[in-house]
């Protein structure tokens, strides 16, 4: 877009009434000292803006200097300096206790300045003295935007940063976007470091009373917005957060529909305390991942996992899962057996394959393991093959071999082939969630950021579910098989994802051969075989009067929809629809009520502001497009924006009083815990720990008998930040000294707990 030289885009687009209604100071390019001395200003801010514009044109930074007030306290004199005025105090060069390196010199004792005073007769500000000569080089025009006095984060830029942060977009990506829409980094108005400083300052402000306290208060606020949300936590005897579990109303409802199969896995490096994040997940009627809740555990002990699963069960209205899929951790296995004694505990095949790969080097033995994990076989056949493999490879005395065999009921398909697992053979869904988490979570995140960003993760999965439900309900698949009536019925009851699998079974009917049929009372006993496998007979029982079919391949018990053998018998019996006894409700379009798909919005607090800001931003895109077409239209649009801003500012001046969140009892932030496995690298030897109160070694401020307050201004958040930057907090040093993560658990707390009454999902 061509803009005349007289149009100053930066000046026109700056915010605030002072700038919008600024006085025209003339062309600073040709101004002289005498011209400046004849200048008058309506306010001190107008004079500052003039000197700022002068410095920006010539290439020097400015700053406000000293001032003088009269006996009534009114400002009557002010001096503005070049930012290189003065010199650094000599004492800073001679400090013997200096730890940080010297900052580069910026002060050059420059004498350039502008002095103004208030003319009380006219109530205008006049220039008393001006010095334009500098003792240093001027900044190149291409670098003027880097000078501190010409950089600022406007309210609009802050709101945009908040909006992107609220969507889980990193500050670096936000800066790239803002530079793109602004026309370059020089036109953004601030540096990437300024953006990082603002985001970090806002992050610190949120947890000024402690990260754990802020998290609990936030979860309490979520309960106020959604009474069906619930959270539970406990603390140690020294009031430090131990374990935390939370789930919103949507999570709890999803569990009532699809909680027959539960998978969970723990993942590292998702928060600055190195606490393990546990994600509870399942599979919905679209064969998509759905999330049931989240947990943070104190450590990887049996006690921590038992507490988590016990409270998860209570939060989910005591509904027991039928299958639990985990990664095989011994502590998790013990906790599952204690809390879910009647559930089938299935180990993750993906983790087992990795374990086999690292312990078995023979390709033939690896292929045997894959057969044992995935292929259908009888238990006695598995036992025979296992014994033969142990003899062939001399593994009878192998500790690893015997340990894997001791868990055979949890991973060998011979013992799991008759159990419905909703398509779960691995925790690959958990691994997929962990992969998606990388887009929202970072190891430096606080606990509050972790909880807030996990909401974005849940929102993304729910949006995928709504889209899949919409496509399943409001679109009809093309019928291509010869069994059109059965295919049409399958398309009408099953979701699209399940229908694709069911249609594959219908198409495979052509590979099934009829062997014979006999009658036993009201039941017909069909004998069939598959093409290419003569003599391998499969028995299918059919009771047409009762509408029941059973197949010896156990496909329906495992997958939840009819197999090709059943569809073959349906064809032979001239059935036009799938018997209702074979339609598992959890795979149908009606498995979940349509009202449960309505997205809940939170219009209060920061979230409400971000929603309104985003809506206004979207609504103004067409205005921006039209106003940028021509210079004349640009002026019209800008003038309209100015008038609207003035109107809104006057409305806002009436006063806005934000509501304060209710506070809970103080909960101390958790310490950084040790995780299992080898350390990442060699640790430096910790220095002697000293008390923060009395500065003496041998104890901490919690056990200090000196009642004086903490020296300095270090807060709890500062302590963790120092540990994050490479130093050690007192809690971390204490952990290193004791060499243990064990804490004595104290009081337990419950947040929320609105009842969730949904129908149990059961096979019909």
C-alpha positions in Angstrom: 0.0 0.0 0.0 1.4 3.4 -1.0 1.4 5.9 1.8 2.4 9.6 1.3 5.4 10.8 3.2 3.2 13.1 5.3 1.4 10.1 6.8 3.1 8.7 9.9 1.8 5.2 10.2 3.4 4.6 13.6 2.1 7.8 15.1 -1.4 7.2 13.7 -1.7 3.7 15.0 -0.4 4.3 18.6 -2.9 3.8 21.3 -4.3 6.2 24.0 -6.3 9.4 24.0 -3.1 11.4 24.4 -1.8 10.2 21.1 -5.1 10.1 19.3 -5.6 13.7 20.0 -2.0 14.8 19.9 -1.0 18.3 18.8 0.6 18.6 15.3 4.3 19.4 16.2 5.3 20.1 12.7 8.1 18.6 10.6 11.0 17.8 13.0 13.3 17.1 10.0 14.0 20.8 9.4 13.4 22.2 12.9 16.1 24.4 14.5 16.9 25.3 18.1 15.1 28.6 17.8 12.0 26.9 16.4 12.1 24.5 19.4 12.5 27.4 21.9 9.3 29.0 20.4 7.4 25.8 20.9 4.4 25.6 23.4 2.7 22.5 24.7 -0.6 21.8 26.3 0.9 19.3 28.7 4.2 17.8 29.9 3.2 14.6 28.0 2.9 16.5 24.8 6.4 17.9 25.3 7.7 14.4 26.0 6.0 13.1 22.8 7.6 15.9 20.8 11.1 15.2 22.1 10.5 11.4 21.6 9.5 12.1 18.0 12.6 14.2 17.6 14.8 11.5 19.0 13.3 8.9 16.8 13.9 10.9 13.7 17.5 11.7 14.4 18.4 8.4 16.1 18.9 8.9 19.8 16.9 7.6 22.7 15.3 9.8 25.4 14.3 9.6 29.0 12.6 11.7 31.6 14.9 13.6 33.9 14.5 15.5 37.1 11.5 17.7 37.9 10.5 20.5 40.3 7.1 21.1 42.0 5.8 24.3 43.6 4.6 24.7 47.1 1.2 23.3 46.1 2.7 20.1 44.7 2.1 21.0 41.1 4.7 20.1 38.6 6.3 23.3 37.1 9.6 22.2 35.6 10.9 19.1 33.8 14.0 18.1 32.0 14.3 15.5 29.2 17.7 13.9 28.5 19.3 11.9 25.9 19.4 8.3 27.1 23.2 8.4 27.1 23.3 11.3 29.6 25.3 10.8 32.8 27.8 8.1 33.8 27.7 4.9 35.7 28.6 5.2 39.4 32.2 4.3 40.0 31.2 2.1 43.0 29.8 -0.5 40.6 33.2 -1.0 39.1 35.0 -1.6 42.4 32.6 -4.1 44.0 34.5 -7.2 45.3 31.3 -9.2 45.8 30.3 -9.0 42.2 28.9 -12.3 40.8 27.4 -11.2 37.5 29.5 -9.8 34.6 29.4 -6.1 33.9 26.7 -4.8 31.7 27.9 -3.0 28.5 28.3 0.7 28.8 25.5 2.9 27.5 26.0 6.2 29.4 28.4 8.6 27.5 27.8 11.7 29.6 25.9 13.3 26.7 24.7 16.9 27.3 21.8 16.9 24.9 18.6 17.8 26.6 15.4 19.8 26.5 14.1 21.8 29.6 10.5 22.9 29.9 8.6 25.0 32.4 5.0 25.8 33.1 3.8 29.3 32.2 1.2 29.9 34.9 -0.3 32.9 33.0 -1.2 30.8 30.0 -1.2 27.4 31.6 1.0 26.2 28.7 4.4 24.5 28.8 7.3 26.4 27.1 10.8 25.4 26.3 13.5 27.0 28.4 16.6 25.3 27.1 17.4 23.0 24.2 20.8 21.3 23.4 20.8 19.3 20.2 24.6 18.4 20.1 25.5 14.9 21.1 28.9 13.4 21.9 28.1 10.0 20.3 27.1 8.6 17.0 23.4 8.6 16.1 21.6 5.3 15.7 21.1 4.0 12.2 17.5 4.5 11.0 17.2 0.8 10.5 17.9 0.2 14.2 16.0 3.1 15.8 13.2 0.7 16.7 15.6 -1.2 19.0 16.1 1.8 21.4 14.4 1.2 24.7 12.4 4.5 24.7 10.8 3.7 21.4 9.6 0.2 22.4 6.4 -0.4 24.3 3.8 -3.1 24.7 0.5 -1.5 24.0 -2.7 -2.8 25.6 -3.7 -4.3 22.3 -0.4 -6.1 21.9 -0.7 -7.4 25.5 -4.3 -8.6 24.8 -3.0 -10.4 21.7 -0.2 -12.0 23.6 -2.6 -13.1 26.3 -4.9 -14.5 23.6 -2.2 -16.6 22.0 -0.9 -17.8 25.4 -4.4 -18.8 26.3 -4.5 -21.0 23.2 -1.3 -22.7 24.0 0.7 -20.9 21.3 4.3 -20.1 22.3 5.6 -16.6 22.6 8.1 -17.2 19.7 5.4 -18.2 17.3 3.2 -15.3 18.5 6.1 -12.9 17.7 6.5 -14.4 14.2 2.8 -13.9 13.6 2.7 -10.3 14.8 5.8 -9.5 12.7 4.1 -10.9 9.7 0.9 -8.9 10.0 2.8 -5.8 11.0 5.1 -5.9 7.9 8.3 -6.7 9.7 9.9 -6.9 13.2 10.8 -3.2 13.1 7.1 -2.4 12.9 5.9 -4.6 15.8 6.9 -1.9 18.4 8.7 -4.2 20.8 11.2 -7.0 20.9 10.8 -10.7 21.5 12.5 -10.2 24.8 9.9 -7.6 25.8 7.2 -10.1 25.0 8.9 -12.8 27.0 9.3 -10.4 30.0 5.6 -9.5 29.8 4.5 -13.1 29.7 6.8 -14.1 32.5 5.6 -11.1 34.6 2.0 -12.1 34.1 2.8 -15.7 34.9 4.5 -14.6 38.2 1.5 -12.4 39.1 -0.9 -15.4 38.8 1.1 -17.4 41.3 2.2 -14.6 43.6 0.6 -16.5 46.5 2.1 -19.8 45.5 1.7 -22.0 42.5 -0.2 -24.7 44.5 -2.6 -22.1 46.0 -3.2 -20.6 42.6 -4.0 -24.0 41.1 -6.5 -24.9 43.9 -8.2 -21.5 43.6 -8.5 -22.0 39.9 -10.0 -25.4 40.2 -12.5 -24.0 42.8 -13.4 -21.4 40.2 -14.0 -24.1 37.6 -16.4 -25.8 40.1 -18.3 -22.6 40.4 -18.7 -22.5 36.6 -19.4 -26.2 36.3 -20.8 -27.8 39.5 -20.2 -31.3 38.1 -16.4 -30.7 37.9 -14.4 -32.2 40.7 -10.9 -32.2 42.1 -9.2 -34.0 45.0 -5.8 -33.4 46.6 -3.9 -34.1 49.7 -1.0 -32.4 51.4 2.0 -33.5 53.4 2.3 -32.8 57.1 4.2 -29.6 56.4 1.3 -28.4 54.2 3.0 -29.2 50.9 0.9 -30.4 47.9 1.3 -34.1 47.5 -1.2 -35.6 45.0 -3.8 -34.0 42.8 -6.6 -35.4 40.8 -9.1 -33.4 38.7 -11.8 -33.9 36.1 -14.5 -31.6 34.7 -18.1 -32.5 34.2 -17.5 -33.6 30.6 -14.8 -36.0 31.7 -17.0 -37.6 34.3 -19.9 -38.0 31.8 -17.6 -39.5 29.2 -16.5 -42.1 31.7 -20.0 -43.1 32.4 -20.5 -43.7 28.7 -17.1 -45.2 27.7 -15.4 -46.1 31.0 -15.6 -49.8 30.4 -12.1 -49.7 29.1 -9.6 -47.5 30.9 -6.1 -46.7 29.9 -3.6 -44.5 31.7 0.0 -43.7 31.5 2.4 -41.4 33.3 4.6 -39.0 31.5 7.6 -36.8 32.5 8.9 -33.3 31.8 5.5 -31.6 31.7 6.0 -29.2 34.7 8.9 -27.6 36.4 8.5 -29.7 39.5 9.1 -32.9 37.5 5.9 -34.3 38.9 4.5 -37.2 36.9 1.4 -36.3 34.9 -1.1 -39.2 34.7 -3.7 -39.0 31.9 -6.8 -41.2 32.2 -8.2 -42.0 28.8 -10.6 -44.2 26.9 -12.1 -44.8 23.5 -15.4 -43.2 22.5 -18.0 -44.4 20.0 -16.1 -42.9 17.1 -13.0 -44.9 18.1 -11.3 -41.7 19.1 -9.4 -40.9 22.3 -11.5 -39.4 25.0 -10.1 -38.1 28.3 -11.5 -39.0 31.7 -9.2 -36.9 33.9 -5.7 -36.0 35.0 -3.5 -36.6 38.0 -0.3 -35.4 39.5 1.4 -37.8 41.9 4.0 -37.2 44.5 6.2 -40.0 43.3 6.0 -43.4 41.6 5.3 -45.4 44.7 2.4 -47.9 45.2 0.9 -45.5 47.8 0.7 -42.6 45.4 -0.9 -44.6 42.6 -3.3 -46.3 45.0 -4.4 -42.9 46.2 -4.9 -41.7 42.7 -6.9 -44.7 41.5 -9.0 -44.8 44.7 -10.0 -41.2 44.3 -10.5 -41.5 40.6 -13.0 -44.3 41.3 -14.9 -42.2 43.8 -14.9 -39.2 41.4 -16.3 -41.4 38.7 -19.3 -42.5 40.9 -17.6 -45.9 41.8 -18.0 -47.3 38.3 -15.5 -50.1 37.8 -13.8 -50.6 34.4 -13.8 -54.0 32.9 -10.3 -53.6 31.3 -7.4 -51.5 32.4 -4.5 -50.9 30.0 -1.2 -49.7 31.5 2.5 -49.6 30.7 3.5 -52.5 33.0 5.0 -50.4 35.8 5.2 -52.6 39.0 3.7 -49.9 41.2 0.9 -49.3 38.8 0.2 -53.0 38.6 -0.1 -53.3 42.4 -2.4 -50.3 42.6 -4.6 -51.6 39.8 -5.0 -55.0 41.5 -5.9 -53.3 44.8 -8.5 -50.7 43.5 -9.8 -52.6 40.4 -9.7 -56.3 41.6 -12.3 -57.5 39.1 -10.9 -55.7 36.0 -8.7 -57.4 33.4 -5.3 -55.8 33.6 -3.8 -55.6 30.2 -0.2 -54.6 29.7 0.7 -52.3 26.8 1.9 -54.4 23.8 3.9 -51.5 22.5 6.0 -51.2 25.7 6.4 -55.0 25.7 7.7 -55.0 22.1 10.3 -52.4 23.1 11.3 -54.5 26.1 11.6 -57.5 23.9 13.6 -55.6 21.3 16.1 -54.5 24.0 16.5 -58.0 25.5 16.1 -60.3 22.6 18.5 -60.2 19.7 17.3 -63.2 17.7 14.9 -62.3 14.9 13.0 -65.6 15.1 12.4 -65.3 18.8 11.1 -61.7 18.2 8.7 -63.1 15.7 7.5 -65.6 18.2 6.8 -62.9 20.7 4.8 -60.9 18.2 2.8 -64.1 17.5 2.2 -64.6 21.3 1.1 -61.0 21.7 -1.2 -60.6 18.7 -2.2 -64.0 17.2 -5.2 -66.1 18.3 -4.2 -69.3 19.9 -5.3 -71.5 22.8 -3.6 -71.3 26.2 -2.2 -74.8 26.0 -0.7 -74.0 22.6 1.0 -70.9 24.1 2.4 -72.9 27.0 3.8 -75.5 24.6 5.4 -73.0 22.3 6.8 -71.0 25.3 8.4 -74.2 26.8 9.8 -75.1 23.4 11.3 -71.7 22.9 12.9 -71.7 26.3 14.5 -75.0 25.6 15.7 -74.0 22.1 17.3 -70.7 23.2 18.4 -71.9 26.7 16.3 -69.3 28.6 15.1 -71.5 31.4 17.2 -69.7 34.0 16.8 -66.2 32.5 15.5 -63.7 35.0 13.9 -61.5 32.4 12.3 -64.5 30.6 10.7 -65.8 33.8 9.5 -62.3 34.8 7.8 -61.9 31.4 6.2 -65.3 31.7 4.9 -64.5 35.2 2.8 -61.7 33.6 1.6 -63.8 30.7 -2.1 -63.4 31.6 -1.7 -59.6 31.1 -0.1 -59.6 27.7 -0.5 -62.9 25.8 -3.5 -62.9 23.5 -4.2 -66.6 24.4 -5.4 -65.4 27.8 -7.0 -62.1 26.6 -8.7 -63.1 23.3 -12.2 -63.3 24.8 -12.2 -59.9 26.5 -13.7 -56.8 25.0 -11.1 -54.0 25.0 -12.6 -51.4 22.6 -9.7 -51.8 20.2 -7.1 -51.3 22.9 -4.1 -53.6 22.6 -1.5 -50.9 23.5 -1.4 -47.6 25.3 -0.6 -46.1 21.9 -3.6 -43.8 22.5 -1.8 -42.6 25.7 1.4 -42.2 23.7 -0.6 -40.2 21.2 -1.9 -38.0 23.9 1.6 -37.5 25.3 2.7 -36.5 21.8 -0.1 -33.9 21.5 0.8 -32.7 25.0 4.0 -31.4 23.5 2.1 -28.7 21.7 0.6 -27.4 24.9 3.0 -28.3 27.8 6.6 -27.5 28.5 8.9 -28.6 31.3 9.2 -25.1 32.6 5.4 -24.6 33.1 4.0 -24.0 36.5 1.3 -26.2 37.9 -1.4 -23.6 37.1 -0.2 -23.4 33.5 -0.3 -27.2 33.3 -3.9 -27.3 34.5 -5.0 -24.5 32.2 -3.2 -25.9 29.1 -4.6 -29.4 29.6 -8.0 -27.8 29.2 -7.0 -26.8 25.7 -6.0 -30.4 25.1 -9.4 -31.7 26.2 -11.1 -29.0 24.1 -9.3 -30.2 21.0 -10.3 -33.8 21.6 -13.9 -32.8 22.2 -14.0 -30.8 19.0 -12.8 -33.8 17.1 -15.6 -35.8 18.7 -18.3 -33.3 17.8 -17.0 -33.2 14.2 -17.1 -37.0 14.0 -20.6 -37.1 15.4 -21.8 -34.5 13.0 -20.5 -36.4 10.0 -22.0 -39.6 11.3 -25.5 -38.2 11.8 -25.8 -35.8 8.9 -24.2 -37.8 6.1 -25.0 -41.1 4.5 -22.3 -43.5 3.2 -22.5 -45.0 -0.3 -23.7 -48.6 -0.3 -21.4 -50.8 -2.3 -21.9 -54.4 -1.1 -24.4 -57.0 -2.4 -25.9 -57.3 1.1 -27.4 -53.9 0.8 -30.1 -54.2 3.5 -27.5 -55.3 6.2 -25.1 -52.6 5.0 -27.8 -49.9 5.2 -28.8 -51.0 8.7 -25.1 -51.0 9.8 -24.8 -47.5 8.4 -27.9 -46.3 10.3 -26.9 -47.5 13.7 -23.1 -47.4 13.8 -20.9 -44.3 13.8 -18.9 -43.8 10.6 -15.7 -45.2 12.1 -17.3 -48.4 13.3 -19.3 -48.7 10.1 -16.1 -48.8 8.1 -14.9 -51.8 10.1 -18.3 -53.5 9.9 -18.5 -53.0 6.2 -15.1 -54.7 5.8 -16.6 -57.7 7.5 -19.7 -57.6 5.2 -17.4 -57.5 2.2 -15.5 -60.5 3.5 -18.6 -62.7 3.5 -17.5 -63.8 0.0 -14.5 -65.5 1.6 -16.6 -67.7 3.9 -17.7 -71.2 2.6 -20.7 -73.1 3.8 -19.8 -76.6 5.3 -23.1 -77.7 6.9 -25.9 -76.9 9.3 -27.8 -78.9 11.9 -30.6 -78.0 14.3 -30.6 -78.3 18.1 -34.0 -77.4 19.4 -34.6 -73.8 18.3 -30.9 -73.2 17.6 -29.2 -73.8 14.2 -25.6 -74.8 14.3 -23.7 -73.6 11.3 -20.3 -75.0 10.3 -18.3 -72.7 8.0 -14.7 -72.3 6.9 -12.7 -69.5 5.3 -11.3 -69.5 1.8 -7.7 -70.7 1.8 -8.1 -72.6 5.1 -9.9 -75.8 4.3 -10.7 -78.0 7.3 -10.4 -75.2 9.8 -14.1 -75.2 10.8 -15.8 -72.4 12.7 -19.1 -72.9 14.5 -21.8 -70.3 14.5 -25.0 -70.6 16.6 -28.1 -68.9 15.4 -31.4 -68.6 17.2 -33.6 -66.7 14.8 -36.6 -66.6 17.1 -34.5 -65.0 20.0 -32.5 -62.9 17.6 -29.2 -64.3 18.9 -26.0 -65.3 17.2 -22.7 -66.6 18.6 -19.5 -67.3 16.7 -16.6 -69.4 17.8 -14.0 -66.9 16.5 -14.9 -64.6 19.5 -14.6 -61.6 17.1 -17.8 -60.0 18.5 -16.7 -60.4 22.1 -13.4 -58.6 21.3 -14.4 -56.0 18.8 -18.1 -55.4 19.7 -19.6 -55.7 16.2 -20.5 -58.8 14.1 -17.8 -60.8 12.2 -17.9 -62.0 8.6 -19.1 -65.5 9.8 -22.1 -63.9 11.5 -22.9 -61.8 8.4 -22.7 -65.0 6.4 -25.3 -66.7 8.6 -27.5 -63.6 8.4 -27.3 -63.8 4.7 -28.2 -67.5 4.8 -31.1 -66.8 7.1 -32.3 -63.8 5.0 -32.0 -61.4 7.8 -32.5 -57.8 6.7 -31.2 -56.1 9.9 -28.5 -56.9 12.4 -30.0 -58.5 15.5 -30.3 -56.0 18.3 -28.4 -58.4 20.7 -25.3 -57.9 18.5 -25.5 -54.0 18.4 -23.3 -52.8 21.2 -24.6 -49.4 22.2 -21.2 -47.9 22.9 -20.5 -48.1 19.1 -23.7 -46.5 18.0 -24.6 -43.0 17.1 -26.9 -42.8 20.1 -24.2 -44.0 22.6 -24.0 -40.4 23.9 -26.9 -37.9 24.1 -26.7 -35.0 21.7 -26.9 -32.5 24.6 -23.6 -33.8 26.0 -21.9 -32.4 22.8 -22.8 -28.8 23.6 -19.6 -26.9 24.4 -19.6 -25.1 27.7 -18.1 -21.6 27.7 -16.7 -19.7 30.6 -17.4 -15.9 30.1 -16.0 -14.8 33.5 -12.5 -13.5 34.4 -9.6 -13.6 32.0 -11.2 -16.3 29.8 -14.2 -14.1 29.2 -12.0 -11.2 28.2 -10.0 -13.3 25.8 -13.3 -14.6 24.2 -14.6 -11.1 23.7 -11.3 -9.9 22.4 -11.1 -12.7 19.9 -14.7 -12.1 18.8 -14.0 -8.4 18.2 -10.8 -9.2 16.4 -12.6 -11.6 14.0 -15.4 -9.0 13.4 -12.9 -6.3 12.5 -11.0 -8.2 9.8 -13.3 -7.0 7.0 -12.9 -3.4 8.3 -9.1 -3.8 8.1 -9.3 -5.2 4.6 -11.5 -2.3 3.3 -9.5 0.4 5.0 -6.2 -0.8 3.6 -7.4 -0.6 0.0 -6.7 3.1 -0.6 -5.1 5.9 1.3 -8.4 7.8 1.5 -10.3 4.8 2.9 -7.4 4.3 5.3 -8.0 7.8 6.7 -11.8 7.2 7.0 -11.3 3.9 8.8 -8.7 5.4 11.1 -10.9 8.4 12.0 -13.8 6.1 12.8 -11.6 4.0 15.0 -10.4 7.1 16.8 -14.0 8.2 17.5 -15.0 4.7 18.7 -12.0 4.5 20.9 -12.8 7.8 22.5 -16.4 6.7 23.1 -15.3 3.4 24.7 -12.7 5.1 26.8 -15.3 7.5 28.3 -17.5 4.5 29.0 -14.7 2.6 30.6 -13.8 5.7 32.8 -16.9 5.0 34.8 -15.0 2.3 36.5 -14.7 -1.5 36.2 -14.3 -3.5 39.4 -13.1 -7.1 38.8 -14.2 -9.7 41.2 -11.7 -11.4 43.3 -11.4 -15.2 43.6 -12.0 -16.8 46.9 -8.9 -17.9 48.7 -8.2 -21.3 50.3 -5.9 -22.1 53.1 -2.2 -21.7 52.2 -0.7 -24.8 50.5 3.0 -24.9 49.9 4.3 -25.6 46.5 5.8 -29.1 45.8 9.5 -29.7 45.6 11.2 -30.9 42.4 11.2 -34.6 42.7 13.5 -37.3 41.5 12.3 -39.5 38.7 13.1 -43.1 37.9 16.0 -43.9 35.6 19.4 -42.6 35.1 20.2 -38.9 35.7 20.5 -36.7 32.7 24.0 -35.7 33.5 26.6 -35.1 36.1 25.4 -32.9 38.9 27.5 -30.3 40.6 28.2 -30.8 44.2 25.7 -28.8 46.2 27.1 -26.0 48.3 26.5 -25.9 52.1 22.9 -25.1 52.7 22.0 -22.1 54.9 18.9 -20.9 56.6 17.0 -18.1 54.8 16.2 -16.5 58.1 19.4 -16.4 60.1 21.8 -17.3 57.2 23.4 -20.1 59.4 24.1 -23.6 58.1 22.6 -26.8 59.6 18.8 -26.1 59.3 16.2 -24.5 57.1 13.8 -21.6 57.7 11.0 -24.0 58.5 12.9 -25.4 61.5 14.7 -22.1 62.4 14.2 -21.0 66.0 15.0 -17.4 65.1 11.7 -15.6 64.7 13.0 -12.9 62.3 11.4 -12.6 58.9 13.3 -13.9 55.8 16.2 -11.7 54.7 15.8 -10.0 51.4 12.8 -10.1 49.1 13.0 -13.7 47.8 9.5 -15.3 47.5 8.4 -18.8 47.1 8.2 -18.3 43.3 11.7 -16.8 43.2 13.0 -19.9 44.9 11.7 -22.2 42.2 12.8 -19.9 39.5 16.3 -19.9 40.8 16.3 -23.7 40.8 15.1 -23.5 37.3 17.9 -21.3 36.2 20.5 -23.8 37.5 20.7 -23.0 41.1 19.1 -24.9 44.0 16.0 -24.0 46.0 16.0 -24.8 49.7 13.5 -27.6 49.1 15.6 -29.1 46.3 18.7 -28.9 48.5 16.9 -30.6 51.3 15.8 -33.3 48.9 19.3 -33.8 47.7 20.5 -34.0 51.2 18.0 -36.7 52.3 18.1 -38.5 48.9 14.4 -39.4 49.1 11.0 -38.2 47.8 9.1 -39.7 50.7 6.7 -37.3 52.4 4.3 -38.0 55.2 0.8 -37.5 53.8 -1.5 -35.3 55.9 -5.0 -34.0 55.2 -7.1 -34.8 52.1 -9.3 -32.2 50.4 -12.2 -32.4 48.0 -13.2 -29.7 45.5 -16.7 -29.8 43.9 -18.5 -33.1 43.6 -21.8 -32.5 41.8 -23.5 -35.7 41.0 -23.3 -37.2 37.5 -26.2 -39.5 36.9 -25.8 -41.2 33.5 -27.0 -44.6 32.2 -24.5 -47.4 32.5 -23.1 -48.6 29.2 -23.9 -52.3 28.9 -24.2 -54.9 26.3 -27.7 -55.6 25.1 
